[in-house]
Amino acid sequence: MTIPSTSEIQNQVQQALNEDLGSDANTDFKNCDVTASLIPDSKESKAHLICREKAVLCGRNWVDTAFNLLDNNIQITWFFHDGQEINNNDVICEIVGNARHILTAERTALNFLQTLSATATQTSLFAKKIESTNCKILDTRKTIPGLRLAQKYAVTCGGGINHRVGLYDMVLIKENHIHAAGSITAAVNKARENFKRLKIEVEVENINELQQAIDCKVDRVLLDNMEIPMLKEAVLLTNKEIDLEASGNITLETIHSIAETGVDYISTGAITKNINAIDFSLRFIETD
């Protein structure tokens, strides 16, 4: 599982807060929430964070950080954990503290929560489609810039598994790499020469290329845009000796039939890029 560090989360949230507060802007009111300043600075309030649709929750640490970077005295009580299914009108947490600071951090907190919960929710939809098989759903590098680790964490909350994090932790030889290197064999041999400790995966588009990858004894083969009959043939040919990953135009309608071919993994960018923000709202409530 890919889990962002505390410092990474703080950096992401601080950058987002800076956008709202004009920390890097040329303004007379830099680092100021001009609307929240209309409220008495001693005002203490209680608020509920409410989900407005069915979703899988993800992003608690980002929410906590958004409020606590502004005010360590703000108290947040969570009623659900990351990875848990939530429903319309569920109160997911209660926030108590300085009213100004709660209002200032609200949008930053909700932006992270709505995006990461959307990623977890989308992943869950795909993962549930193949839960009756032995196949697992993988993410890709098709993530929001600057939120790679955050979204990969959200994928695990939704029941998926992380693929490589970046360009440095696994050799993934794709079509253009093969063309540039001259052949699958040439690319794999160079990878083994340069990166002895890294796993090697090769993308193939047909059975002939698959056989070349098998002969090279790579760790995993990416079966790109193959039809069901060819996927089944690939599974028979490798006989479980090499991990197989199917990819390309994966949809909720097709993913189960692909998983049933016997491939080990299905990777799709849809779980991190084809997402709709989950609807959350923060509401102040009456206090005694």
N, C-alpha and C positions, 0 to 999 in steps of 0.2 A: 504494500500500500504506500502511495506517495502522500506524505503529510507535510505541509508547509511548516517551517519553524515559527516560533513566536515572533522572532525578529522580522521574518518575511511578511507575516500577517500585519505586524505593526507598520512596516514600510508601505505596504499596499494601502492600508487604511489611512495612514497619515497623508499620503499623496492625494487620496480622494477627498479628505477633509480640506486639504490645501486648495483644491479646486473650488470648493464651496466658500471658503473663507477669503479667497483672493490673496493667498499668501505670496504668490508669485506675480500678482497683477500690479499695475501702476494705478493705485487708487488711494483716496484720502482715508478710506475706511478699511484698510488692510487688516486681516485677521479679526474681522468683526461680522457677526450676524446681525445686521441692522434691524431686522424685524423682531428677532427674539429680544433685542435690547429694549423693546417697548414694555416688556414684562418686568415687574419688580425683581431685582436680583436676589431677593431673599425667598421668593416663591418656591415652595416645595410641592411637587405633584406626583401623582401615580398614574401610570399609563399601561394599557394592555396592547400587546402586539398580536394582531388577529390575522389568521389566514383566510382568504376569501375563495379558495378552491381546493380541490383534492390535489395533494402533492406529496413528495418525499422531502422532508426537511433537511437542509444542509446550510451551514454557515454560522453556527452559534458563536464560534471564536471570533469571527469578523464583527458580529454584532456587539459582543462584549467589548472588543477592542475599540470600536467606534465611540461608544459611550465613555469608556474608562480613560481613553486618551484625553478627553475633554474634562472628565471629572471622576476621580477615583472613588468618590463617595456615592456615586450612583449604584444602586443595588438592583441586580437583575435575577429574577427567579424563573427558571425554565421549567416548563411542564412537559416538554418533549425533547428527545435527543436526536442528534444527526443520524439520518438513515431511517427514521421512524415515519410511517405514513401519517399524514394529517389531513383533516377534512375542512370543508367550508364552515366558517365561523368558529373554528377552534381557536381558543386563546393559547398561544404558544409560549408566551412569557409575560411576566409582569415587571415593570420598570418603575423604580421609585427614586426620586432625587430632585435636584434643582431643575425647575421647569425650563429655564433658558437653555441649559446644557442638553437636556433631553431633546428639545426642539432642534437645536443646532446639529446634533448627531443623527437625527432621525433619517434623513434621506440617504446619507452615506451608509448607514447600517442596513437600510432596506434595499439599497442597490446591490450590495453584496449578497444579501439573503435571497433576493428574488432571482438573481443570476445563478447562484450555486444550487439553490433548490430546483431551479429549472433543469440544470444539468443532471442532478440526481434523479429527478422525476422522469426525464426522457430516457436515461439509462435504465431505470426500473421497468419502463414499458417494454424495452427491447429484451432485457434480461428475463422477464417473466414469460416472454414468448418461447424461450428455449429452455426453461427450467426443467422440463421433462426429459431433456437430453443430457449428454455428457459434455456438450459444447459450452464455452464461456465467451462472454462479450468483452471485447477489447476496445480501448479508446485509441485515438490517433494524436498527431501533433496539430490537428485543426482546432486550435483553441484560441480564446480571446487573448491578444497580446498583453503580456504582463500578468496574466492569470493562469498560466500553464499549470502550476502546482496546485492552485486552488481548485481548478476544474477537474484535475485528475483525482484529487481527494473526493470531490463530489461524485465522480464516477464510481468510486468504491462504495460510497454511501448508497448509491442506487443499485448495487449488486454487480457492478462490472469489475474488470481487472485492468490494471495499468499496463500499457505497452511501454516502449522506451520513453524516457522523459524528454530527451532531446537528441541532438546529433552526435553526442559524445559517449553514450552508454550502451550502444549496440550498433553493430554493422548491419544496415539494411540496404542491400544492393537491389536497386530498382531498374526499370527499363533503361532510363537514360544513363545510369552508371554503367550498365552492361555495354551499351553502344559505345560509350566513351572509352571503356577499358578494352574493348575488343571481343570479349566473350565472358560467359558466366565463369568459366574456369579461371581465366586470367584475373578477373575481379576478386574471386574467392581466394586465389593463391596470394594475391597482394594483400588482402585483408589479413590473412593468417600470418603473413610475414611482418606486417606492421602492428597488428593489435592481437597479440596472442591470447589475452585474457578475456576478450569480448566475444559474445555469441554472434553468430553470423546467420542472417536470414536473407533469402534470395526471392525476389518476385519473379514469377513465371506466368506465361499466358497460354501455354499449351503443354501437352504431354511430353513432347520432345525436350522442351526446356526443363520440365520437371525432372526428366531422367538425367539431364546434365547436373542439376542441383543435387540429386541423389548420389550421383557418382562422386561429387565433391564432398559428400558427407557433411552438409551444412546442418545447423541446429534446427532451423525452421524454414518452411517454404510458404511464401505468400502466393496464394492462388488468386490471380487478379481477373475479375469479371468472367469467371468460368460458368458455363451452364451446368445444371444439375447432373446430367449424364457424365460430363467430364470431371466434375467434382467427385463423383462416385468412383470413376476410374482412377483418379489420383489417390483416393483412400486405399483402394485395393493394391495399387502399385507400391505404395510406401509401406503398407502392412504395419502401420503404427511404429515404424522405426524412426520416423522424422515427424515432428509436430507440423501440422498443417493449419494454415490460417486462410480463411476465405475473406475476400474483400471486394468492394465495388458495387455500387448501386444497391446497397442493403436497405430494405424497407421493412416495416412492421408486417407487411403482407407476405414477404418472401423469406424472412429470416428463419422461420421454423423449418421449412423444407430444406434450406441450406444446411441447417444444423443436423438434420436427420441423415445427411449423406455420410456423417461420421467424421467430419473435420473437427479439429480440437478447439479452434478459436474462430470467431467472426469479428472482424474489426470494422468500425464505421465511424466516420466523422460526424454523423448525424447527432450523436449523443452529446456533442460539445458545441456544435455550430448551428444546428437546426432546432433551436430552443426558443420557447416563449416564456418570458419572465413570469414567475408566479406572483399572483396578486396578494400583497400583504398591506395592512394598514395599521397605523398606530393611533390609538384613541385615548385621550385623557379621560379619567373617570373621577366621579365625585369622591372626595375624602371627607372624613368626619372633622 
